[in-house]
Amino acid sequence: MHDRTALDNGATQSFLPMGSNPRFQKHLKRFPTSAFLRKEAPRHVPRFAFEYGDTGAGNDVGVAHNWNAFDNIKVVPHYGVTNKLPPTAVDLFGTRYAAPIGIAPMGGPSIVWPGADLLMAKAAQAARVPYTLGVAGGATIEQVAKVAPDVFWLQLYRFAKNDHKIGFDLVDRATAAGVKVLALTLDVPVRTTRSRETYAGLGGAFKPNLRMIYEMAIRPRWLLALLRNGYPRFATIRHYAGNVGTNDTINFARSEMGGAFSWEEVARYRDRWKGPMALKGILHPADAEKAVSLGVDGIWVSNHGGRQIEAIAPSIDCLPGIVSAVGSKATVVLDSGVRSGSDVMRALALGANAAFAGKSFLWAVAALGDDGPAQLIDLYIDELRAALGQIGALSPAEARAAKVLHPGRIEF
Ligand SMILES: Cc1cc2nc3c(=O)[nH]c(=O)nc-3n(C[C@H](O)[C@H](O)[C@H](O)COP(=O)(O)O)c2cc1C
């Protein structure tokens, strides 16, 4: 791992900072952008695993809109300002991180690559960027606290039965584990179907049909990861299900978990959780204002990566409205469609404090196994530094001063 302190204290080199890292350089030649990782990923994992991680809702239109929205944002640079790569360190919710780039919560990274949750957590800790464990993910809160104590964010879904018995216990476990930020997901009021995932044979309990067994049999690296790590789904929830097998845990989680938090429930969780809290899945400035009025510290602008409904506005197009409504009172982070350091720079230029990515980390782990998450973090940081340097920004915050052409911007 290259020297992060050099990034932190602004000892800026003129050339790419990852130059001295042999692992980074080796993989960079084959995977110069995340698009190359996506192309490679299906060659190493069963088809159902790739489809699960990559699919959007409906015909993937929402995913395409997210990507197009980023592609259409252009920045007009100032030159003659700097010839250096700027430092990228930022403060988010009172913690210093190496860059305004994070890993978004995911429910089933272990489907894509058994053990992926912990691989991502360890890479984030080593690089000092936020890692968000999905409560429906394949590692427990306590496992992640051990490997990623300085960068650990936790996402919660709604467990409302018995007056939120499980939900509040999860909050207490998060407190005991030293979680830095708790994010409640709001954008799943109903269950929706993801077409490619369904077509590939997933949904509900894991019952591989003959085709899926064949898909697994021809992917030896994936099988090895499965042998090493098992099929750890809903690891954090297993405890409440009575430590039963994977499929029983899946059924239990599905019966206990669901719906979006109401504002009244948000207020109760705000009361229970004493640390920084963010609401994930906010797109409308009025919802952001409501959240802030309840004492929420962070607005996580997201459309769930286009996985809930394809007729959804790109989060990046909603960002400026939210920044003008609550940007001075709350930390604003964004995901959905981030595929490069240039995208992170675009989000910063439009007022976000940080940008997160989901799917692309699954492409990375599928394409490169254990090396994948660290490689992608380094790639995004490298690309961000180059993008900031290129537009004449001396820090992530200075990206805001850039002149941005944003045709998709939504006026509320
Ligand atoms: C496979 C997968 C599983 C996800 N599971 C969750 C989840 O359990 N909870 C949640 O809040 N968001 C979940 N998300 C959404 C991500 O947190 C994030 O909003 C999204 O992936 C960002 O868009 P991107 O994939 O274009 O980077 C999931 C995303 C993916 C790709």
PDBQT file of the ligand as one rigid body, heavy atoms in Angstrom, charges set to zero:
ROOT
HETATM    1  C1  LIG A 501     -25.628  -5.728  -5.326  1.00  0.00    +0.000 C 
HETATM    2  C2  LIG A 501     -26.119  -4.498  -4.632  1.00  0.00    +0.000 A 
HETATM    3  C3  LIG A 501     -26.757  -4.616  -3.414  1.00  0.00    +0.000 A 
HETATM    4  C4  LIG A 501     -27.215  -3.476  -2.749  1.00  0.00    +0.000 A 
HETATM    5  N1  LIG A 501     -27.767  -3.607  -1.508  1.00  0.00    +0.000 NA
HETATM    6  C5  LIG A 501     -28.092  -2.498  -0.809  1.00  0.00    +0.000 A 
HETATM    7  C6  LIG A 501     -28.537  -2.602   0.534  1.00  0.00    +0.000 A 
HETATM    8  O1  LIG A 501     -28.633  -3.703   1.088  1.00  0.00    +0.000 OA
HETATM    9  N2  LIG A 501     -28.846  -1.458   1.189  1.00  0.00    +0.000 N 
HETATM   10  C7  LIG A 501     -28.745  -0.219   0.602  1.00  0.00    +0.000 A 
HETATM   11  O2  LIG A 501     -29.043   0.797   1.239  1.00  0.00    +0.000 OA
HETATM   12  N3  LIG A 501     -28.313  -0.098  -0.667  1.00  0.00    +0.000 NA
HETATM   13  C8  LIG A 501     -27.971  -1.200  -1.373  1.00  0.00    +0.000 A 
HETATM   14  N4  LIG A 501     -27.498  -1.074  -2.642  1.00  0.00    +0.000 N 
HETATM   15  C9  LIG A 501     -27.358   0.266  -3.245  1.00  0.00    +0.000 C 
HETATM   16  C10 LIG A 501     -25.979   0.864  -2.965  1.00  0.00    +0.000 C 
HETATM   17  O3  LIG A 501     -25.815   1.178  -1.616  1.00  0.00    +0.000 OA
HETATM   18  C11 LIG A 501     -25.773   2.144  -3.758  1.00  0.00    +0.000 C 
HETATM   19  O4  LIG A 501     -26.821   3.031  -3.489  1.00  0.00    +0.000 OA
HETATM   20  C12 LIG A 501     -25.665   1.917  -5.263  1.00  0.00    +0.000 C 
HETATM   21  O5  LIG A 501     -25.026   0.709  -5.569  1.00  0.00    +0.000 OA
HETATM   22  C13 LIG A 501     -24.894   3.062  -5.893  1.00  0.00    +0.000 C 
HETATM   23  O6  LIG A 501     -24.955   3.021  -7.277  1.00  0.00    +0.000 OA
HETATM   24  P1  LIG A 501     -23.839   2.358  -8.193  1.00  0.00    +0.000 P 
HETATM   25  O7  LIG A 501     -24.017   0.882  -8.068  1.00  0.00    +0.000 OA
HETATM   26  O8  LIG A 501     -24.170   2.881  -9.548  1.00  0.00    +0.000 OA
HETATM   27  O9  LIG A 501     -22.484   2.790  -7.699  1.00  0.00    +0.000 OA
HETATM   28  C14 LIG A 501     -27.047  -2.207  -3.343  1.00  0.00    +0.000 A 
HETATM   29  C15 LIG A 501     -26.405  -2.100  -4.566  1.00  0.00    +0.000 A 
HETATM   30  C16 LIG A 501     -25.924  -3.221  -5.214  1.00  0.00    +0.000 A 
HETATM   31  C17 LIG A 501     -25.217  -3.054  -6.514  1.00  0.00    +0.000 C 
ENDROOT
TORSDOF 0
